[in-house]
Amino acid sequence: MSFRLLADMVLVDIQLGVLVYFFLVNSFYGLLLISATVEMSRHLLGIRATDRTRLLGSSLVPRISIIAPAYNEEATVEESIRSLLAISYPELEVVVINDGSKDATVAVLERAFDLVRVHAAIEPAIVTQPVRDVYRSRTHSRLVVLDKMNGGKADAMNAGVNACTGDLVCAIDADTLIEPDALQRLVVPFIERSDTVAAGGTIRVANGADIRNGRIVSVSMPHNALAGIQVVEYLRAFLFGRLGWNRLGGNLIISGAFGVFRRDAMLAVGGYESETIGEDMEMIIRLRRRAFATGAPGKVVFVPDPVAWTEVPETAQVLAGQRDRWHRGLADVLWRNRTILFNPRYGAMGFISYPYFLFVEFFSPILEAVGLVTTIVALAFGAINVQFAILFLLLAYGYGLVLTFATLLLEELSFHRYTSLRDQLVLIGWTLVESFGYRQRTVVWRFRGIIKYFRGNKSWGKMERRGLTRPAASDATSEPEH
């Protein structure tokens, strides 16, 4: 057999393997979408039947402590904390943890909230970097600020867990704006079911929104192309991705930007793991593993209508750093918990959830890159014909469009946040162009994350921000955030 013939056979076999992989992955995406649609229907019916006013006025309402780590967040921290203090919830505490910021984060908080140092005894149930000072606000009795030595996000979150007094802990990013009724909605699974250990809400893109005094006044699509495409990504990830997992083995991740946990369970597993940059996913997996091992509460749910808004990157450089960091975090968490894979002890988590995150979320950039490169090489050597290659790409692109448009339809029929015709047309436009250039760049960024992981890189990178206080109209003329 000639070398050319052997090479052609190998290329064709690789192409067929990639084709089978994408067929299986997209079939599972379809299953997730069906599951998400069923869950959304059930959820919307439940909302109509629930009187949250009576529920929150009862003795069953647990105290919630919001813990918000802040590192060099002077541009956004004041408005973010104001939005937290404006949340409508009867038993609420807000704990901000300044993790050794090098900017004026603490000074901004001192000026905005009239902070005063207090002597507070904090039991170090979880070992963290030293807390230098504890502050309380003279103007907002629910606000506590910790100033500690830098130890990273997980270490800061653990300091917050140590200091807070709530039965439930709401973990957020300091640059996040939570809608006023979000906690009222997100606490419902804990009240309705005693086995709920964690619940997550939806993260939406704040770029382009009119934000005043820590509140989202109106929502519109951002003018920046990268931010606009990320709106599509976030809708797809939350409305059919995480919602669909409620019925298919349960979620393995709750966004670090907005999630609620039982504090006693967090303490029982030793808090967040500071040696990983995927601490949000790692926490969920440890909580679920503990439930399997001890019979403790272990239900993790996604609730679609509690919403938090966050500023997303608007430059390729910063977005690239974010995506490769996310993939390094995913790789690290999967490796730390590799004994789950196909382990009967863990039920659906071992046979559905974990394999999905390993074979789809982790390996997809590798296989997409292999598929793209081998297609180009195979075309160059004539191993496959042009018509087949075009048909394959159209099928992959078309099926992805169907799933994304189904997500947009789910959004339109349920929450309908983008109300103007202009915004809806822009959203459709970014959906159509996402696969041409943007998706390929994310493959490169995530592939780079895999390489960095195997090289032992655990850095977070820099995430500068413009700040969230601005009317939407300024988006078109302001400087990029980075």
Secondary structure, 3 states (H helix, E strand, C coil): CCHHHHHHHHHHHHHHHHHHHHHHHHHHHHHHHHHHHHHHHHHHHHHHHCCHHHHHCCCCCCCEEEEEEECCCCCCHHHHHHHHHCCCCCCEEEEEEEECCCCCHHHHHHHHHCEEEECCCCCCCCCCCCEEEEEEECCCCCEEEEEECCCCHHHHHHHHHHHCCCCEEEEECCCEEECCCHHHHHCHHHHHCCCEEEEEEEEEECCCCEEECCEEEECCCCCCHHHHHHHHHHHHHHHHHHHHCCCCCCCCCCCCCEEEEEHHHHHHCCCCCCCCCCHHHHHHHHHHHHHHHHCCCCEEEEEEEEEEEECCCCCHHHHHHHHHHHHHHHHHHHHHCHHHCCCHHHHHHHHHHHHHHHHHHHCHHHHHHHHHHHHHHHHHHCCCCHHHHHHHHHHHHHHHHHHHHHHHHHHHHHCCCCCCHHHHHHHHHHHHHHHHHHHHHHHHHHHHHHHHHHCCCCCCCCCCCCCCCECHHHHHCCCCCC
